[in-house]
Amino acid sequence: MTTFVFRSQGQPTRDSLVMRVITALTELEIDGAGIELLARGIRAMSDDDGGLVIADVSGPPGWQTRAGALLARHGLRCLPYAA
């Protein structure tokens, strides 16, 4: 399990950041990417750079790189979270 931070990328959208993260991760699960949003769930907050979502996700190493196109389609970028 790794904790990731998701931020908006590109044009603003009317969909909430949390819903875009949940939708993207659900699509990845359905597509058999081997990822899972863990029961601890997700946390939404903001910092000086704007809104962000922190989520605990299990999956194969580098899944977020391979899922880059899908994440971008949802207006997201994803990086490992460094506390």
Biopython code that builds the backbone (N, CA, C, O; Angstrom):
import numpy as np
from Bio.PDB.StructureBuilder import StructureBuilder

atoms = [
    (1, "MET", "N", (0.844, -1.168, 0.000)),
    (1, "MET", "CA", (0.000, 0.000, 0.000)),
    (1, "MET", "C", (0.886, 1.225, 0.000)),
    (1, "MET", "O", (1.873, 1.298, 0.731)),
    (2, "THR", "N", (0.522, 2.181, -0.825)),
    (2, "THR", "CA", (1.226, 3.450, -0.901)),
    (2, "THR", "C", (0.188, 4.555, -0.848)),
    (2, "THR", "O", (-0.941, 4.390, -1.310)),
    (3, "THR", "N", (0.579, 5.665, -0.289)),
    (3, "THR", "CA", (-0.302, 6.825, -0.256)),
    (3, "THR", "C", (0.075, 7.745, -1.408)),
    (3, "THR", "O", (1.252, 8.033, -1.628)),
    (4, "PHE", "N", (-0.931, 8.199, -2.138)),
    (4, "PHE", "CA", (-0.718, 9.056, -3.300)),
    (4, "PHE", "C", (-1.463, 10.363, -3.113)),
    (4, "PHE", "O", (-2.477, 10.431, -2.417)),
    (5, "VAL", "N", (-0.936, 11.402, -3.751)),
    (5, "VAL", "CA", (-1.625, 12.686, -3.782)),
    (5, "VAL", "C", (-2.094, 12.932, -5.214)),
    (5, "VAL", "O", (-1.330, 12.780, -6.167)),
    (6, "PHE", "N", (-3.346, 13.308, -5.345)),
    (6, "PHE", "CA", (-3.952, 13.612, -6.638)),
    (6, "PHE", "C", (-4.267, 15.100, -6.672)),
    (6, "PHE", "O", (-4.805, 15.655, -5.714)),
    (7, "ARG", "N", (-3.928, 15.735, -7.783)),
    (7, "ARG", "CA", (-4.219, 17.152, -7.987)),
    (7, "ARG", "C", (-4.860, 17.326, -9.357)),
    (7, "ARG", "O", (-4.739, 16.468, -10.231)),
    (8, "SER", "N", (-5.543, 18.450, -9.525)),
    (8, "SER", "CA", (-6.123, 18.774, -10.826)),
    (8, "SER", "C", (-5.027, 19.114, -11.814)),
    (8, "SER", "O", (-3.985, 19.665, -11.462)),
    (9, "GLN", "N", (-5.295, 18.771, -13.057)),
    (9, "GLN", "CA", (-4.370, 19.071, -14.150)),
    (9, "GLN", "C", (-5.199, 19.595, -15.307)),
    (9, "GLN", "O", (-6.291, 19.088, -15.569)),
    (10, "GLY", "N", (-4.705, 20.581, -15.987)),
    (10, "GLY", "CA", (-5.408, 21.076, -17.165)),
    (10, "GLY", "C", (-6.564, 21.983, -16.814)),
    (10, "GLY", "O", (-6.529, 22.708, -15.819)),
    (11, "GLN", "N", (-7.582, 21.933, -17.637)),
    (11, "GLN", "CA", (-8.730, 22.821, -17.502)),
    (11, "GLN", "C", (-9.576, 22.458, -16.282)),
    (11, "GLN", "O", (-9.742, 21.281, -15.963)),
    (12, "PRO", "N", (-10.110, 23.476, -15.605)),
    (12, "PRO", "CA", (-11.014, 23.194, -14.486)),
    (12, "PRO", "C", (-12.256, 22.454, -14.982)),
    (12, "PRO", "O", (-12.648, 22.583, -16.142)),
    (13, "THR", "N", (-12.848, 21.702, -14.116)),
    (13, "THR", "CA", (-14.053, 20.948, -14.450)),
    (13, "THR", "C", (-15.088, 21.164, -13.359)),
    (13, "THR", "O", (-14.746, 21.537, -12.236)),
    (14, "ARG", "N", (-16.346, 20.931, -13.686)),
    (14, "ARG", "CA", (-17.396, 21.085, -12.675)),
    (14, "ARG", "C", (-17.427, 19.910, -11.713)),
    (14, "ARG", "O", (-17.968, 20.032, -10.614)),
    (15, "ASP", "N", (-16.862, 18.782, -12.099)),
    (15, "ASP", "CA", (-16.838, 17.618, -11.214)),
    (15, "ASP", "C", (-15.863, 17.870, -10.075)),
    (15, "ASP", "O", (-14.797, 18.452, -10.275)),
    (16, "SER", "N", (-16.234, 17.431, -8.885)),
    (16, "SER", "CA", (-15.343, 17.629, -7.748)),
    (16, "SER", "C", (-14.088, 16.776, -7.910)),
    (16, "SER", "O", (-14.108, 15.729, -8.558)),
    (17, "LEU", "N", (-13.021, 17.235, -7.322)),
    (17, "LEU", "CA", (-11.750, 16.514, -7.378)),
    (17, "LEU", "C", (-11.901, 15.120, -6.777)),
    (17, "LEU", "O", (-11.380, 14.150, -7.328)),
    (18, "VAL", "N", (-12.602, 15.014, -5.663)),
    (18, "VAL", "CA", (-12.802, 13.711, -5.018)),
    (18, "VAL", "C", (-13.533, 12.761, -5.958)),
    (18, "VAL", "O", (-13.138, 11.603, -6.093)),
    (19, "MET", "N", (-14.591, 13.233, -6.609)),
    (19, "MET", "CA", (-15.345, 12.360, -7.512)),
    (19, "MET", "C", (-14.509, 11.939, -8.710)),
    (19, "MET", "O", (-14.628, 10.805, -9.174)),
    (20, "ARG", "N", (-13.666, 12.830, -9.220)),
    (20, "ARG", "CA", (-12.807, 12.454, -10.348)),
    (20, "ARG", "C", (-11.807, 11.385, -9.930)),
    (20, "ARG", "O", (-11.531, 10.469, -10.705)),
    (21, "VAL", "N", (-11.256, 11.484, -8.717)),
    (21, "VAL", "CA", (-10.319, 10.465, -8.229)),
    (21, "VAL", "C", (-11.035, 9.125, -8.090)),
    (21, "VAL", "O", (-10.533, 8.101, -8.553)),
    (22, "ILE", "N", (-12.198, 9.128, -7.458)),
    (22, "ILE", "CA", (-12.952, 7.880, -7.275)),
    (22, "ILE", "C", (-13.313, 7.271, -8.627)),
    (22, "ILE", "O", (-13.175, 6.062, -8.813)),
    (23, "THR", "N", (-13.767, 8.082, -9.563)),
    (23, "THR", "CA", (-14.138, 7.583, -10.889)),
    (23, "THR", "C", (-12.937, 6.983, -11.605)),
    (23, "THR", "O", (-13.037, 5.895, -12.173)),
    (24, "ALA", "N", (-11.806, 7.675, -11.585)),
    (24, "ALA", "CA", (-10.607, 7.174, -12.267)),
    (24, "ALA", "C", (-10.129, 5.866, -11.647)),
    (24, "ALA", "O", (-9.808, 4.923, -12.370)),
    (25, "LEU", "N", (-10.079, 5.796, -10.315)),
    (25, "LEU", "CA", (-9.622, 4.564, -9.664)),
    (25, "LEU", "C", (-10.594, 3.420, -9.915)),
    (25, "LEU", "O", (-10.171, 2.274, -10.069)),
    (26, "THR", "N", (-11.882, 3.714, -9.956)),
    (26, "THR", "CA", (-12.872, 2.679, -10.261)),
    (26, "THR", "C", (-12.679, 2.153, -11.679)),
    (26, "THR", "O", (-12.731, 0.943, -11.902)),
    (27, "GLU", "N", (-12.457, 3.046, -12.637)),
    (27, "GLU", "CA", (-12.203, 2.606, -14.018)),
    (27, "GLU", "C", (-10.967, 1.719, -14.086)),
    (27, "GLU", "O", (-10.959, 0.714, -14.796)),
    (28, "LEU", "N", (-9.925, 2.088, -13.349)),
    (28, "LEU", "CA", (-8.707, 1.273, -13.349)),
    (28, "LEU", "C", (-8.976, -0.103, -12.754)),
    (28, "LEU", "O", (-8.466, -1.105, -13.254)),
    (29, "GLU", "N", (-9.774, -0.159, -11.688)),
    (29, "GLU", "CA", (-10.123, -1.454, -11.092)),
    (29, "GLU", "C", (-10.900, -2.306, -12.091)),
    (29, "GLU", "O", (-10.615, -3.493, -12.252)),
    (30, "ILE", "N", (-11.877, -1.707, -12.757)),
    (30, "ILE", "CA", (-12.699, -2.434, -13.729)),
    (30, "ILE", "C", (-11.845, -2.928, -14.896)),
    (30, "ILE", "O", (-12.069, -4.024, -15.410)),
    (31, "ASP", "N", (-10.871, -2.123, -15.314)),
    (31, "ASP", "CA", (-9.993, -2.491, -16.431)),
    (31, "ASP", "C", (-8.949, -3.537, -16.048)),
    (31, "ASP", "O", (-8.159, -3.955, -16.895)),
    (32, "GLY", "N", (-8.932, -3.965, -14.786)),
    (32, "GLY", "CA", (-8.008, -5.007, -14.364)),
    (32, "GLY", "C", (-6.582, -4.535, -14.162)),
    (32, "GLY", "O", (-5.641, -5.301, -14.371)),
    (33, "ALA", "N", (-6.408, -3.283, -13.758)),
    (33, "ALA", "CA", (-5.063, -2.738, -13.551)),
    (33, "ALA", "C", (-4.419, -3.250, -12.268)),
    (33, "ALA", "O", (-3.242, -2.988, -12.017)),
    (34, "GLY", "N", (-5.178, -3.977, -11.458)),
    (34, "GLY", "CA", (-4.620, -4.526, -10.224)),
    (34, "GLY", "C", (-4.495, -3.508, -9.108)),
    (34, "GLY", "O", (-3.710, -3.703, -8.180)),
    (35, "ILE", "N", (-5.251, -2.428, -9.182)),
    (35, "ILE", "CA", (-5.194, -1.427, -8.120)),
    (35, "ILE", "C", (-6.471, -1.486, -7.294)),
    (35, "ILE", "O", (-7.508, -1.968, -7.750)),
    (36, "GLU", "N", (-6.370, -0.980, -6.064)),
    (36, "GLU", "CA", (-7.519, -0.973, -5.172)),
    (36, "GLU", "C", (-7.413, 0.221, -4.241)),
    (36, "GLU", "O", (-6.369, 0.448, -3.629)),
    (37, "LEU", "N", (-8.493, 0.983, -4.135)),
    (37, "LEU", "CA", (-8.588, 2.055, -3.154)),
    (37, "LEU", "C", (-8.858, 1.383, -1.823)),
    (37, "LEU", "O", (-9.856, 0.677, -1.676)),
    (38, "LEU", "N", (-7.988, 1.592, -0.855)),
    (38, "LEU", "CA", (-8.088, 0.865, 0.404)),
    (38, "LEU", "C", (-9.151, 1.442, 1.328)),
    (38, "LEU", "O", (-9.578, 2.587, 1.176)),
    (39, "ALA", "N", (-9.565, 0.629, 2.283)),
    (39, "ALA", "CA", (-10.673, 0.969, 3.170)),
    (39, "ALA", "C", (-10.460, 2.265, 3.947)),
    (39, "ALA", "O", (-11.426, 2.921, 4.339)),
    (40, "ARG", "N", (-9.209, 2.633, 4.169)),
    (40, "ARG", "CA", (-8.965, 3.896, 4.885)),
    (40, "ARG", "C", (-9.471, 5.070, 4.081)),
    (40, "ARG", "O", (-9.626, 6.172, 4.607)),
    (41, "GLY", "N", (-9.731, 4.835, 2.800)),
    (41, "GLY", "CA", (-10.382, 5.830, 1.969)),
    (41, "GLY", "C", (-9.508, 6.972, 1.527)),
    (41, "GLY", "O", (-8.294, 6.842, 1.374)),
    (42, "ILE", "N", (-10.165, 8.096, 1.326)),
    (42, "ILE", "CA", (-9.478, 9.255, 0.786)),
    (42, "ILE", "C", (-9.742, 10.464, 1.669)),
    (42, "ILE", "O", (-10.746, 10.542, 2.377)),
    (43, "ARG", "N", (-8.818, 11.393, 1.602)),
    (43, "ARG", "CA", (-8.925, 12.625, 2.374)),
    (43, "ARG", "C", (-8.755, 13.804, 1.429)),
    (43, "ARG", "O", (-7.799, 13.849, 0.654)),
    (44, "ALA", "N", (-9.670, 14.750, 1.488)),
    (44, "ALA", "CA", (-9.596, 15.949, 0.655)),
    (44, "ALA", "C", (-9.147, 17.120, 1.511)),
    (44, "ALA", "O", (-9.578, 17.271, 2.654)),
    (45, "MET", "N", (-8.288, 17.933, 0.955)),
    (45, "MET", "CA", (-7.785, 19.110, 1.658)),
    (45, "MET", "C", (-7.230, 20.079, 0.641)),
    (45, "MET", "O", (-7.368, 19.863, -0.563)),
    (46, "SER", "N", (-6.608, 21.136, 1.103)),
    (46, "SER", "CA", (-5.966, 22.077, 0.189)),
    (46, "SER", "C", (-4.702, 22.621, 0.836)),
    (46, "SER", "O", (-4.530, 22.575, 2.054)),
    (47, "ASP", "N", (-3.831, 23.133, -0.012)),
    (47, "ASP", "CA", (-2.611, 23.785, 0.448)),
    (47, "ASP", "C", (-2.396, 25.018, -0.420)),
    (47, "ASP", "O", (-3.319, 25.460, -1.104)),
    (48, "ASP", "N", (-1.203, 25.571, -0.402)),
    (48, "ASP", "CA", (-0.930, 26.786, -1.171)),
    (48, "ASP", "C", (-1.101, 26.592, -2.677)),
    (48, "ASP", "O", (-1.286, 27.567, -3.406)),
    (49, "ASP", "N", (-1.042, 25.344, -3.152)),
    (49, "ASP", "CA", (-1.176, 25.057, -4.581)),
    (49, "ASP", "C", (-2.601, 24.693, -4.981)),
    (49, "ASP", "O", (-2.850, 24.389, -6.148)),
    (50, "GLY", "N", (-3.539, 24.718, -4.042)),
    (50, "GLY", "CA", (-4.931, 24.410, -4.350)),
    (50, "GLY", "C", (-5.400, 23.108, -3.732)),
    (50, "GLY", "O", (-4.791, 22.587, -2.798)),
    (51, "GLY", "N", (-6.502, 22.591, -4.276)),
    (51, "GLY", "CA", (-7.105, 21.373, -3.750)),
    (51, "GLY", "C", (-6.280, 20.139, -4.059)),
    (51, "GLY", "O", (-5.580, 20.069, -5.069)),
    (52, "LEU", "N", (-6.382, 19.161, -3.157)),
    (52, "LEU", "CA", (-5.706, 17.889, -3.365)),
    (52, "LEU", "C", (-6.476, 16.791, -2.665)),
    (52, "LEU", "O", (-7.240, 17.038, -1.732)),
    (53, "VAL", "N", (-6.261, 15.583, -3.129)),
    (53, "VAL", "CA", (-6.849, 14.401, -2.516)),
    (53, "VAL", "C", (-5.713, 13.455, -2.187)),
    (53, "VAL", "O", (-4.856, 13.182, -3.027)),
    (54, "ILE", "N", (-5.709, 12.954, -0.954)),
    (54, "ILE", "CA", (-4.719, 11.968, -0.532)),
    (54, "ILE", "C", (-5.457, 10.643, -0.398)),
    (54, "ILE", "O", (-6.467, 10.555, 0.300)),
    (55, "ALA", "N", (-4.948, 9.613, -1.070)),
    (55, "ALA", "CA", (-5.629, 8.319, -1.087)),
    (55, "ALA", "C", (-4.634, 7.192, -0.882)),
    (55, "ALA", "O", (-3.516, 7.227, -1.397)),
    (56, "ASP", "N", (-5.058, 6.188, -0.120)),
    (56, "ASP", "CA", (-4.267, 4.974, 0.070)),
    (56, "ASP", "C", (-4.677, 3.982, -1.008)),
    (56, "ASP", "O", (-5.834, 3.570, -1.083)),
    (57, "VAL", "N", (-3.712, 3.602, -1.843)),
    (57, "VAL", "CA", (-3.990, 2.745, -2.989)),
    (57, "VAL", "C", (-2.989, 1.597, -3.000)),
    (57, "VAL", "O", (-1.791, 1.809, -2.812)),
    (58, "SER", "N", (-3.478, 0.389, -3.220)),
    (58, "SER", "CA", (-2.570, -0.735, -3.429)),
    (58, "SER", "C", (-2.569, -1.056, -4.913)),
    (58, "SER", "O", (-3.581, -0.912, -5.599)),
    (59, "GLY", "N", (-1.422, -1.492, -5.392)),
    (59, "GLY", "CA", (-1.321, -1.835, -6.804)),
    (59, "GLY", "C", (0.102, -2.162, -7.176)),
    (59, "GLY", "O", (1.010, -2.008, -6.360)),
    (60, "PRO", "N", (0.309, -2.612, -8.396)),
    (60, "PRO", "CA", (1.656, -2.956, -8.840)),
    (60, "PRO", "C", (2.523, -1.698, -8.921)),
    (60, "PRO", "O", (2.011, -0.607, -9.170)),
    (61, "PRO", "N", (3.826, -1.846, -8.715)),
    (61, "PRO", "CA", (4.722, -0.688, -8.790)),
    (61, "PRO", "C", (4.568, 0.042, -10.125)),
    (61, "PRO", "O", (4.496, -0.581, -11.185)),
    (62, "GLY", "N", (4.519, 1.353, -10.054)),
    (62, "GLY", "CA", (4.440, 2.168, -11.257)),
    (62, "GLY", "C", (3.075, 2.253, -11.906)),
    (62, "GLY", "O", (2.958, 2.743, -13.029)),
    (63, "TRP", "N", (2.033, 1.783, -11.219)),
    (63, "TRP", "CA", (0.696, 1.800, -11.832)),
    (63, "TRP", "C", (0.300, 3.199, -12.268)),
    (63, "TRP", "O", (-0.333, 3.369, -13.309)),
    (64, "GLN", "N", (0.670, 4.213, -11.472)),
    (64, "GLN", "CA", (0.239, 5.580, -11.787)),
    (64, "GLN", "C", (0.878, 6.095, -13.069)),
    (64, "GLN", "O", (0.294, 6.936, -13.752)),
    (65, "THR", "N", (2.066, 5.607, -13.407)),
    (65, "THR", "CA", (2.711, 5.995, -14.661)),
    (65, "THR", "C", (1.981, 5.352, -15.840)),
    (65, "THR", "O", (1.695, 6.016, -16.836)),
    (66, "ARG", "N", (1.683, 4.067, -15.723)),
    (66, "ARG", "CA", (0.969, 3.365, -16.793)),
    (66, "ARG", "C", (-0.460, 3.887, -16.964)),
    (66, "ARG", "O", (-1.029, 3.803, -18.053)),
    (67, "ALA", "N", (-1.029, 4.420, -15.897)),
    (67, "ALA", "CA", (-2.401, 4.934, -15.951)),
    (67, "ALA", "C", (-2.442, 6.423, -16.276)),
    (67, "ALA", "O", (-3.490, 7.056, -16.145)),
    (68, "GLY", "N", (-1.325, 6.979, -16.695)),
    (68, "GLY", "CA", (-1.232, 8.421, -16.937)),
    (68, "GLY", "C", (-2.282, 8.967, -17.884)),
    (68, "GLY", "O", (-2.854, 10.027, -17.627)),
    (69, "ALA", "N", (-2.549, 8.255, -18.985)),
    (69, "ALA", "CA", (-3.530, 8.740, -19.963)),
    (69, "ALA", "C", (-4.934, 8.763, -19.365)),
    (69, "ALA", "O", (-5.685, 9.715, -19.578)),
    (70, "LEU", "N", (-5.287, 7.728, -18.624)),
    (70, "LEU", "CA", (-6.604, 7.689, -18.001)),
    (70, "LEU", "C", (-6.726, 8.793, -16.954)),
    (70, "LEU", "O", (-7.748, 9.475, -16.890)),
    (71, "LEU", "N", (-5.704, 8.969, -16.145)),
    (71, "LEU", "CA", (-5.733, 10.030, -15.133)),
    (71, "LEU", "C", (-5.856, 11.399, -15.796)),
    (71, "LEU", "O", (-6.618, 12.247, -15.333)),
    (72, "ALA", "N", (-5.112, 11.615, -16.874)),
    (72, "ALA", "CA", (-5.174, 12.896, -17.589)),
    (72, "ALA", "C", (-6.559, 13.128, -18.177)),
    (72, "ALA", "O", (-7.051, 14.257, -18.191)),
    (73, "ARG", "N", (-7.186, 12.066, -18.661)),
    (73, "ARG", "CA", (-8.539, 12.189, -19.210)),
    (73, "ARG", "C", (-9.515, 12.697, -18.147)),
    (73, "ARG", "O", (-10.497, 13.367, -18.467)),
    (74, "HIS", "N", (-9.240, 12.376, -16.887)),
    (74, "HIS", "CA", (-10.070, 12.849, -15.775)),
    (74, "HIS", "C", (-9.532, 14.146, -15.173)),
    (74, "HIS", "O", (-10.025, 14.613, -14.146)),
    (75, "GLY", "N", (-8.522, 14.721, -15.815)),
    (75, "GLY", "CA", (-7.970, 15.982, -15.335)),
    (75, "GLY", "C", (-7.185, 15.841, -14.053)),
    (75, "GLY", "O", (-7.204, 16.732, -13.204)),
    (76, "LEU", "N", (-6.477, 14.700, -13.905)),
    (76, "LEU", "CA", (-5.745, 14.417, -12.674)),
    (76, "LEU", "C", (-4.268, 14.189, -12.942)),
    (76, "LEU", "O", (-3.874, 13.732, -14.015)),
    (77, "ARG", "N", (-3.482, 14.511, -11.967)),
    (77, "ARG", "CA", (-2.097, 14.049, -11.928)),
    (77, "ARG", "C", (-1.901, 13.402, -10.570)),
    (77, "ARG", "O", (-2.545, 13.784, -9.593)),
    (78, "CYS", "N", (-1.010, 12.419, -10.511)),
    (78, "CYS", "CA", (-0.855, 11.592, -9.322)),
    (78, "CYS", "C", (0.620, 11.391, -9.025)),
    (78, "CYS", "O", (1.408, 11.062, -9.911)),
    (79, "LEU", "N", (0.981, 11.594, -7.772)),
    (79, "LEU", "CA", (2.354, 11.378, -7.319)),
    (79, "LEU", "C", (2.327, 10.685, -5.968)),
    (79, "LEU", "O", (1.373, 10.852, -5.208)),
    (80, "PRO", "N", (3.368, 9.902, -5.655)),
    (80, "PRO", "CA", (3.445, 9.345, -4.304)),
    (80, "PRO", "C", (3.450, 10.486, -3.284)),
    (80, "PRO", "O", (4.044, 11.538, -3.521)),
    (81, "TYR", "N", (2.794, 10.273, -2.167)),
    (81, "TYR", "CA", (2.674, 11.285, -1.117)),
    (81, "TYR", "C", (3.838, 11.155, -0.151)),
    (81, "TYR", "O", (4.110, 10.078, 0.379)),
    (82, "ALA", "N", (4.508, 12.253, 0.063)),
    (82, "ALA", "CA", (5.597, 12.295, 1.049)),
    (82, "ALA", "C", (5.113, 13.124, 2.230)),
    (82, "ALA", "O", (4.964, 14.341, 2.127)),
    (83, "ALA", "N", (4.872, 12.465, 3.333)),
    (83, "ALA", "CA", (4.335, 13.152, 4.527)),
    (83, "ALA", "C", (5.332, 14.114, 5.123)),
    (83, "ALA", "O", (5.037, 14.767, 6.124)),
]
sb = StructureBuilder()
sb.init_structure("model")
sb.init_model(0)
sb.init_chain("A")
sb.init_seg("    ")
for serial, (resi, resn, name, xyz) in enumerate(atoms, 1):
    if name == "N":
        sb.init_residue(resn, " ", resi, " ")
    sb.init_atom(name, np.array(xyz, "f"), 0.0, 1.0, " ", f" {name:<3s}", serial, name[0])
structure = sb.get_structure()
